[in-house]
Amino acid sequence: MRSTPLRLAVAALTVVASPLAGQTNLERVVNGGYTPSHDYDLIHQRIEVRNVDWDSTSFDARVATTLVSLRPALDSVVLDMGRSLRVRTVTPARSYARFGDTLVVRLSRPAGFGDTVRFTVDYHGAIRQGEGLYFFKDDGRPHRPQQVYTGGGTDGNPRWLPTWGGPADKETWELAATVPARLTVVSNGRRVSDRPAPGGMHTVTWRQEKPASTYLISFAAAPFAKVADRWRGAPVEYYVYRGDSALARPLFGATPDMMETYSRLTGVPYPWSKYAQVTVADFIGGMENVSATTLVDWLPDARAYRDRPWYRQSLIPHELAHQWFGDLVTAEDWGNYWLNEGMAEFMPGQYWGAKHGAHAEQDYYQAEYQQFLGIDARRRMPLATYSSNNVYPKGALVLEMLKTQLGAQPFWASIHRYLTRHAYGNATTDDLRQAVLDATGQNLGWFWSQWIYSAGYPQFVVTSAYDSAARSLTLTVRQTQVDTATADSSGFRFAVPLAFRAPIAIRVGTAAGDVVRRVTIDRREQALRIDSLPGSPTMVAFDDENAVVKTLEFEQPTPWLATLLATHPHLWPRAWAVEQLARRAADPAAAAALAAAARSADYFLTRAQAAEALAGFPGGVALPALEVAARDTSAQVREEAVASLGRVGGESALAIVRQAWRADSSDQVRAAALVALARLGGPDARAAILEGLTMLSYRDAIQNAAITLAVQRPDPELVSALGQVIGVQSLPAAALAALASRGDTAARTRLRGGLDDERPWVREWVLDAVEEQLDPKPALELLREAQPALTRAEARTAVAQAIGRLERPPS
Ligand SMILES: [Zn+2]
């Protein structure tokens, strides 16, 4: 699973406390951080779905379950089944009972140990939108055809289907959905039939013939176009809305190559009969349903590829990796969830490394590193614990570290052992350690203990002293991370090792060549002496291969940092050097080093980071380099250059920014240019914001920048322009509500009108914005004022319901 990155513009506008949803019994049972006991082994389920009703978000279903008793004299079977599903019959059975989110089937006669048991549950489901299933009517909104899909995630499937919800009991299944003939049905495994049904319907049956966990059961029905591809003879299919057909192949076309790369690296060929990727509306991001991944419908257009869209860079290779890590071998319980998510987040970096080389690989993990530091700063948790907050980025980083320490060949041999030993089964964190031990002879208990079962990472503080007589460099290395001394509010206390064990290399540059020493740091404080240097140091790279996840404080002379930035092949030490140099705005040598990197570093990320750092330097030194960077072939470099020019200022900066706003080929660069233009306060800034409000771009990058600026500096014309684009996406309504909450009466009037808009999606966005951006009292006032003038029955109902929610906030 992967959630979409936050939309920054929204984050800038919205201050909303996330609602504290009460944890239901279902979540506790299914999402427990341990492997709960049950009395049977699921073998197979046949799932029939029919009478899908988009108005009442309801359906009828029949599920035939085959299981094997694992208890002598088993007299009843307990399945997970959401309380809103209404059972009609269970046959054959003596009786059945409902307790919360469970179904208890009392068997006609007790089953012996190993006996096969079969029964069929017939039921009606009327469920709230998004609780297991998502329904979308065709209400005329562009790019939003009628559809229904399962959005279970790891705990949602029992909300629409009686089954065992935990991941540790795998089964096969068959899914038959009867829907209007114009809707294509995609599900797991192999499509076995598509037959006409009465009333303009058809019944499509898919069969998942190899066992998988039930949280991976899925289907999606929509007027899809299918774009067909192949990998080693297996069907590879991209299901998109018909209007998106031309966008499918540029986006998904790398999939067979990714499948080939993953098969080669792991030594385990793609394990399922086909691979489908299905795009749907308002999805959380992606979900690795077995052989039929569900993805959000944000297909990039041709321009968007200049900005390296997250969808292709991360989302597609992440969900594909899950087909091995999560679907073929599944975490036994959610306390081991990092095995699924860490591996899935790790693999895209391996793909990009295999395609484009070491810098592309390091670039990928550099982004994971930044994410991890942010998460860890909020709450420090280990990887292998229930509800760990860092399973994605820390999981990816720890696996990359493991690969660096073992070497690529032993690492992949270990992964191969892990995948083949637990194929179509489950695994725990220690099973992975065991696979490494068996494949390489390395007992990495220490690595597991500090990186997987403990929290935190080493925070090094290093000082250096050079003895020119002895030609020796002494580094004093301290680890400064602190242990959390007390339990946090959840009652857990996660230990942080006071001394991490860190096998690293130290490179010392001299005029007569580099000296590399391998050392193992394993104490809170220790001194390392590097003797017999051929000359005085010109550079020190601490952890030369970036073999350890860490932060580093190491005060170095500017020339050392400049050499590190200019010559080190690895992106992490370069990024670190940029950060150190950025703090020396008064030092011309620091400016010169950053300027050289911004102009001509051999990888775009370094150029972009240097261009960003130059924002804090005087124009005289920064401008010439930023002018070059603003013409870089990489949009990411131009974006940083333009943003920095907005901070450095001056007539020539304004001219470049203006040119980028008018003519750059990248949406992200134009968005950055608009922000820079507004910051520089050119006479045309306001006209540019107005123009930006109506400009179409991928994920609304330009429009979002314009909206944010309009909220920061509103005037009647900008407020009116926000009102004009209220139907394009949800952010304009949120912006108007943010303005209304600050007393802007024009914005408030426009919102009132929006509550009665003829377009249902606009009414929904406006209502959401009012509830989220305004305090309850002014929100209530606005809604009550609007109420008498509402001309539409649906609008009156929705507003009355919202008033009800605001009058009686959930306790
Ligand atoms: Zn995932």
Residues whose N, C-alpha, C, O or C-beta is under 5 A from the ligand:
A	BS01	ZN	M1 R2 E341 A344
